[in-house]
Each structure stands twice: as structure tokens, then as C-alpha cells.
Amino acid sequence: MTNRALVSFSNTRWWSKQEVENNIALNFGQLSRFLELLDSRGIGDATTKKLLSIYKSDPLKLKVSFAAGLDGLLSMLKTTYELEGDRLEIVLAFRRIETLRAYGRQLLSVSENRGLLPNVDVVIRMSLEPTVGLAIKKEFAGHGVFLGKIMSIDKEDTGKWWYQIEYGDGDRETMDIEELRAFDLTWTCEACYDCTHSYLVFELAQLFDPSFGSLKAGEIDATWVQRLAAIVPLAREAEGSLITKLEGELAAYITLASGFCCEHNDVDTFSDAVLSWWRNNGTEIPSWSLAARIVFSLSPNSCTSERVFSLLSDMFGDKQIGAMADYVQATLMLRYNSRL
């Protein structure tokens, strides 16, 4: 459609669905002509006809969906890629997610962005066909923000439409379509998932980054350590006594971590630096070293298991179907770890 390669966040994997959608969104104006050209040349057969059917059935809905992808999902996609891998992504996860949340807060900020998704807002405004009951939000200088609702719609002989708006305090005013587009439409949405526990685990995993220990030395106390019980494997280790041992070694850990700093943007550089620090200092704080090994084995993604499945498929075909479990496990472990 564009005669250019897709823009991607990764140099090593296939494009994700969202990356394809983002590229379509950036060239949405060419989409109809492109699909009709494919259809006229008989390219794509049933797939092309299905795509044309989807486009023609509700092009506005499709356009809004693509616009939403550009507004919010680009940042989410980038964060997803940053969390993929089998290094110390678990320790960086909180930092990555906080960056994403900061972007979300920026979108919600009335002062910075009027609390809107910019591309979605433009698409909706330019395509707006107001109906009775549509809610709007308008700020009146010196009086604050009021919610209003379209109560009636009238059409002049000239063909111009007028919209009667009534606000919560009973005041009314009439607007034309251009005036109406200048104000915010209102909507509500509900949270679909509860990620509270995962978010807490990501926050606590930062404790095992010695640069975090150095930076937050004055804030990390016994309460921080006790919160580590939220990471279930830590709470169960050594019959539940590991958390207490971590409290006992906390001062030593903070002292050893003092002055340590490392790069956080590149996961490989970060992982090498942090693992090297633990190799050099772990013997002096054995309980923290054990806890670090447990936390570092956690993964915020499914990459590790997917790679194991791929290796199994590659290494053991139909002729090895009777291989003993310990042989499979040992071979897989050697092959997997040889990558690291």
C-alpha cells in the first residue's frame, strides 16, 4: 500500500498485529483505493473481499479503532517489547510500567491534553453526527465546567442544523455543528483487569537492583523488606524465615550497594551489571543473594516458556518420542543455557 517496509520496534521478530494496524492507520486515506485495486486484480481472493466488506460496513468505527491504536497502543506496544526476554526484565518492569502510566496521566491531563486521545478526538469531531441525549462538557469562564446534554435538534430551511443544549443548572443554549465540535464529549469506562498484585511484585523486585538500594538508601527500611512477603516464593522459602533473615542483613546490603549505578535503558547492559554485582557481593549477604536468585527467576512475560517449546520441537522429533524425561531435561537445559 505504501511501497515501504513496515515500521517496527523489533529487529528480530515478526511484526505484531498492532504494528500492522498502526501502519494502516498512518495511511488510512489510501486504504479504500488499495483494497479496491486488489479486488479488481483478483489478488487476495476471499481475504480481500472480507477486508472490503469490513471497511464498507463501518469505516468510521474502523478509523476510530486505528486512531486509538496510534494514541495509546504505540506506547503500550513499546513497553511490551521492553518486557520481553529472559534477562532481568522483572527488575525493570516497574520502571517501564511507570513510564507507560506517566504517558496515560499525560493523556488524562486537562491542562496538557484536555483529557483526550488526540487522534480519536479529531476523528470523532470531524465525523460527529450528534443525536438527542449526547452529553458534552463545557467550561464557562469564571463559573467552572458544566455537563450538558442535547435536548432537541432543529433544521433550518437552509439545511443548517441547530442543537439545543441543556446544562445541569437548567441553563440552555443553542449551537451549530461547528460550535458543538469545539467541546468535549463525555464517556465512562470500567477497568477490565486487576493488576494490583503484579504491580506490587514489580515494585518490590526493584529492591534487588543495587542501584535502587543505593538511590533509596534512606527510604528502604524493615517495612520494605516485610512487604517482600507479597512475593509468594520468598514468603515460603526456608519455612517462612527468609524474610526475617533479609531484615537482619538489610543494613549490610545497603552498605554494599552504596555508590553502585548502572544503565537501565538497555536490558542486557543492565542485567550484566547487576548480575556481576551479585556475583561479587552475594557471599556477604547470603539471604539476599538467595532471594535475588528467586526473584531473578521470575518473568513478566511468557518468552522463556515459548522458547523452551520451540527448542523442544527443534531438538526432539518423532524419532525421539521415547526419550527419557531426565535426558530431555538435561539436554534442554544445556541447549537453553548455552544461549545466555
ChimeraX attribute file (.defattr): number of C-alpha atoms within 10 A of each C-alpha:
attribute: neighborCount
match mode: 1-to-1
recipient: residues
	/A:1	13
	/A:2	11
	/A:3	5
	/A:4	6
	/A:5	7
	/A:6	13
	/A:7	11
	/A:8	17
	/A:9	16
	/A:10	12
	/A:11	7
	/A:12	7
	/A:13	8
	/A:14	9
	/A:15	14
	/A:16	12
	/A:17	8
	/A:18	17
	/A:19	20
	/A:20	13
	/A:21	17
	/A:22	22
	/A:23	18
	/A:24	18
	/A:25	21
	/A:26	12
	/A:27	12
	/A:28	18
	/A:29	11
	/A:30	13
	/A:31	16
	/A:32	14
	/A:33	12
	/A:34	15
	/A:35	18
	/A:36	16
	/A:37	13
	/A:38	16
	/A:39	18
	/A:40	10
	/A:41	9
	/A:42	12
	/A:43	14
	/A:44	13
	/A:45	11
	/A:46	11
	/A:47	11
	/A:48	18
	/A:49	17
	/A:50	12
	/A:51	16
	/A:52	19
	/A:53	12
	/A:54	13
	/A:55	17
	/A:56	12
	/A:57	11
	/A:58	10
	/A:59	14
	/A:60	15
	/A:61	14
	/A:62	16
	/A:63	20
	/A:64	19
	/A:65	14
	/A:66	22
	/A:67	25
	/A:68	20
	/A:69	22
	/A:70	22
	/A:71	19
	/A:72	17
	/A:73	17
	/A:74	16
	/A:75	16
	/A:76	20
	/A:77	16
	/A:78	15
	/A:79	17
	/A:80	16
	/A:81	12
	/A:82	18
	/A:83	24
	/A:84	19
	/A:85	18
	/A:86	22
	/A:87	22
	/A:88	25
	/A:89	24
	/A:90	25
	/A:91	29
	/A:92	24
	/A:93	25
	/A:94	20
	/A:95	16
	/A:96	20
	/A:97	18
	/A:98	13
	/A:99	15
	/A:100	17
	/A:101	14
	/A:102	11
	/A:103	15
	/A:104	17
	/A:105	14
	/A:106	16
	/A:107	19
	/A:108	15
	/A:109	13
	/A:110	11
	/A:111	9
	/A:112	11
	/A:113	13
	/A:114	13
	/A:115	15
	/A:116	19
	/A:117	18
	/A:118	16
	/A:119	18
	/A:120	18
	/A:121	18
	/A:122	15
	/A:123	16
	/A:124	17
	/A:125	19
	/A:126	11
	/A:127	12
	/A:128	14
	/A:129	10
	/A:130	16
	/A:131	13
	/A:132	13
	/A:133	12
	/A:134	15
	/A:135	19
	/A:136	21
	/A:137	15
	/A:138	16
	/A:139	12
	/A:140	9
	/A:141	7
	/A:142	6
	/A:143	7
	/A:144	8
	/A:145	11
	/A:146	14
	/A:147	17
	/A:148	24
	/A:149	20
	/A:150	22
	/A:151	16
	/A:152	14
	/A:153	16
	/A:154	13
	/A:155	10
	/A:156	8
	/A:157	7
	/A:158	6
	/A:159	8
	/A:160	10
	/A:161	14
	/A:162	17
	/A:163	22
	/A:164	17
	/A:165	24
	/A:166	20
	/A:167	18
	/A:168	10
	/A:169	9
	/A:170	8
	/A:171	9
	/A:172	14
	/A:173	11
	/A:174	15
	/A:175	15
	/A:176	14
	/A:177	16
	/A:178	11
	/A:179	11
	/A:180	20
	/A:181	20
	/A:182	11
	/A:183	13
	/A:184	18
	/A:185	19
	/A:186	12
	/A:187	8
	/A:188	4
	/A:189	5
	/A:190	5
	/A:191	5
	/A:192	6
	/A:193	6
	/A:194	8
	/A:195	8
	/A:196	8
	/A:197	11
	/A:198	15
	/A:199	15
	/A:200	15
	/A:201	22
	/A:202	22
	/A:203	19
	/A:204	21
	/A:205	23
	/A:206	19
	/A:207	21
	/A:208	21
	/A:209	24
	/A:210	26
	/A:211	21
	/A:212	18
	/A:213	24
	/A:214	20
	/A:215	16
	/A:216	14
	/A:217	17
	/A:218	9
	/A:219	10
	/A:220	17
	/A:221	14
	/A:222	15
	/A:223	10
	/A:224	13
	/A:225	18
	/A:226	14
	/A:227	14
	/A:228	22
	/A:229	17
	/A:230	14
	/A:231	19
	/A:232	11
	/A:233	16
	/A:234	20
	/A:235	19
	/A:236	13
	/A:237	14
	/A:238	11
	/A:239	8
	/A:240	14
	/A:241	12
	/A:242	21
	/A:243	22
	/A:244	15
	/A:245	16
	/A:246	23
	/A:247	19
	/A:248	16
	/A:249	15
	/A:250	20
	/A:251	16
	/A:252	14
	/A:253	23
	/A:254	21
	/A:255	13
	/A:256	18
	/A:257	22
	/A:258	16
	/A:259	12
	/A:260	16
	/A:261	17
	/A:262	16
	/A:263	13
	/A:264	16
	/A:265	12
	/A:266	11
	/A:267	20
	/A:268	16
	/A:269	13
	/A:270	21
	/A:271	22
	/A:272	13
	/A:273	18
	/A:274	22
	/A:275	19
	/A:276	12
	/A:277	16
	/A:278	20
	/A:279	10
	/A:280	10
	/A:281	15
	/A:282	18
	/A:283	12
	/A:284	14
	/A:285	19
	/A:286	14
	/A:287	19
	/A:288	25
	/A:289	19
	/A:290	17
	/A:291	20
	/A:292	19
	/A:293	13
	/A:294	14
	/A:295	23
	/A:296	19
	/A:297	12
	/A:298	17
	/A:299	20
	/A:300	20
	/A:301	16
	/A:302	12
	/A:303	14
	/A:304	16
	/A:305	12
	/A:306	11
	/A:307	14
	/A:308	15
	/A:309	13
	/A:310	11
	/A:311	14
	/A:312	16
	/A:313	11
	/A:314	9
	/A:315	13
	/A:316	14
	/A:317	9
	/A:318	7
	/A:319	7
	/A:320	10
	/A:321	8
	/A:322	8
	/A:323	10
	/A:324	9
	/A:325	9
	/A:326	9
	/A:327	10
	/A:328	14
	/A:329	12
	/A:330	11
	/A:331	13
	/A:332	18
	/A:333	12
	/A:334	10
	/A:335	15
	/A:336	14
	/A:337	8
	/A:338	8
	/A:339	6
	/A:340	7
